[in-house]
Amino acid sequence: MEILLTIFYVVIFCLLISKLSFFKEIPISSYWIIMLFGVKVIISILITMIYTYYYTDRITADVFKYFDDSKILFDSIKSNPIDFIQLLFGLDFNTAYFHEQYYSKMGYWYRINNSNFLSDTHIMIRFNMFIRLFSFGFYHVHNVFINFVALVGLIAIYKAFLPFFEATKKLLFLVICFIPSLLFWGSGLLKEGVIIFALGFFLIHFFKLLESFKLSKSWLKSWVFLFVTALLMLFTKVSVMVALIPCLIGYAVYKKTTFTAFYSYLATVFMLIAISFLMVFFTEDYNPFSVLINKQQDFIYLVEKVDVGSAINQPKFNTISDVFLFMPEALINVLLRPFLWESYSIFTLFSALENSLFLMLIVVVLFFRKKSIAHPSIFYFCLLYAIVSAIIIGLTTPIMGAIVRYKIFTSLFLLIALLMLLDVEKLKNSWFFTIFKK
């Protein structure tokens, strides 16, 4: 029954891909998109097998724990449908009642450490709770749904950047959709699928709004999309939204002033650093430096509490100077590690191989670099996101296994930035390609 139902939903989504205008408005054949969807579903099955037969502790596996917790909430539909509606839409105002009836029975509704006021578990539990209406509790059906959500997000990210890559449209599609780590982690029943979806539509409507501030239906629609997708990112993975903030401000400064792209982003960075220092005097707990320090100490507490095989020897931050002194090492940990000799599992091995490919690509870009960038504002947008997100991840995450997964969006924006620098025609006419033509 699970196999038949899974195949049924795969067919339904393939038909939607071939029919919906959303997928037809790009210069990529529907067959390529269906193939990508199929690859993602196959990878999701592979991930499920890895966490079933290799990492056998189901209780701690992200791919299972949100799914399992969602059953407790979903079962409310049988006994109290009103509770089900309230739980699904977050209208659980009677906290004591819902805690006693549902949350206390769940393993991951409450986080072990919760220094932040946002939780990244509730969205995924509610997502699985909703999909149970269609899945009858069959796990692989959830895999199909999350992969369609992630696929829509990937196409949205592609659409957002497409106007800036007229000469390399198909290459941009390959870069966005087939980054190994993004393809892998974005195919499991994980929060990454929801983040990809939210990020894609956020970028589409942000760039659209910056082109025109005229009051209209489309203007209002874009603001609604921005608000909803920003909330989704905040409540799913707040660091993704935080890393976007300097990029968004920098791009807005560039579009609405006479500054060059470089100075727009540079001024934004200095302004945000100055504001961060000022916030230290006004709020002790919620200034950016305190949040980073608390988050890092949460992770160190987790390392001490749980036997983590990939822990990084990272000093505990106590002051702002500690944060700044560790930034260079944080960048190295995220952008270059794990090295091949540090691979202790299949996940870190693949990440190490991907890092090696990145280094090779950087060398290629250095040799075949464009004389001028067509859209420098987008180049600095992507580069700044990669740097800021790498700093946040590197400072707050002393676990190599977690860094491997968290940095997938860092890799995405870094690759897009490198693609903007690469002179594809020059590369095609190089001696390297000439040898293969012969």
Stockholm file with secondary structure:
# STOCKHOLM 1.0

chainA/1-438         MEILLTIFYVVIFCLLISKLSFFKEIPISSYWIIMLFGVKVIISILITMIYTYYYTDRITADVFKYFDDSKILFDSIKSNPIDFIQLLFGLDFNTAYFHEQYYSKMGYWYRINNSNFLSDTHIMIRFNMFIRLFSFGFYHVHNVFINFVALVGLIAIYKAFLPFFEATKKLLFLVICFIPSLLFWGSGLLKEGVIIFALGFFLIHFFKLLESFKLSKSWLKSWVFLFVTALLMLFTKVSVMVALIPCLIGYAVYKKTTFTAFYSYLATVFMLIAISFLMVFFTEDYNPFSVLINKQQDFIYLVEKVDVGSAINQPKFNTISDVFLFMPEALINVLLRPFLWESYSIFTLFSALENSLFLMLIVVVLFFRKKSIAHPSIFYFCLLYAIVSAIIIGLTTPIMGAIVRYKIFTSLFLLIALLMLLDVEKLKNSWFFTIFKK
#=GR chainA/1-438 SS CHHHHHHHHHHHHHHHHHHCHHHHSSSSCHHHHHHHHHHHHHHHHHHHHIIIIISCCGGGCHHHHHHHHHHHHHTHHHHCHHHHHHHHTTCCCCHHHHHHHTGGGCSSSSCSCCCSSCCSSHHHHHHHHHHHHHHTTCHHHHHHHHHHHHHHHHHHHHHHHGGGCGGGHHHHHHHHHCCHHHHHHTTSSSHHHHHHHHHHHHHHHHHHHHHCCCCSHHHHHHHHHHHHHHHHHHHHCHHHHHHHHHHHHHHHHHHHSSCCHHHHHHHHHHHHHHHHHHHHHHCSSSSHHHHHHHHHHHHHHHHHHTTCTTBCCCCCCCSHHHHHHHHHHHHHHHHTCSCGGGCCSHHHHHHHHHHHHHHHHHHHHHHSBCSSCSCHHHHHHHHHHHHHHHHHHHHHCCBHHHHHHHTHHHHHHHHHHHHHHBCHHHHHTSHHHHHHHC
#=GC SS_cons         CHHHHHHHHHHHHHHHHHHCHHHHSSSSCHHHHHHHHHHHHHHHHHHHHIIIIISCCGGGCHHHHHHHHHHHHHTHHHHCHHHHHHHHTTCCCCHHHHHHHTGGGCSSSSCSCCCSSCCSSHHHHHHHHHHHHHHTTCHHHHHHHHHHHHHHHHHHHHHHHGGGCGGGHHHHHHHHHCCHHHHHHTTSSSHHHHHHHHHHHHHHHHHHHHHCCCCSHHHHHHHHHHHHHHHHHHHHCHHHHHHHHHHHHHHHHHHHSSCCHHHHHHHHHHHHHHHHHHHHHHCSSSSHHHHHHHHHHHHHHHHHHTTCTTBCCCCCCCSHHHHHHHHHHHHHHHHTCSCGGGCCSHHHHHHHHHHHHHHHHHHHHHHSBCSSCSCHHHHHHHHHHHHHHHHHHHHHCCBHHHHHHHTHHHHHHHHHHHHHHBCHHHHHTSHHHHHHHC
//
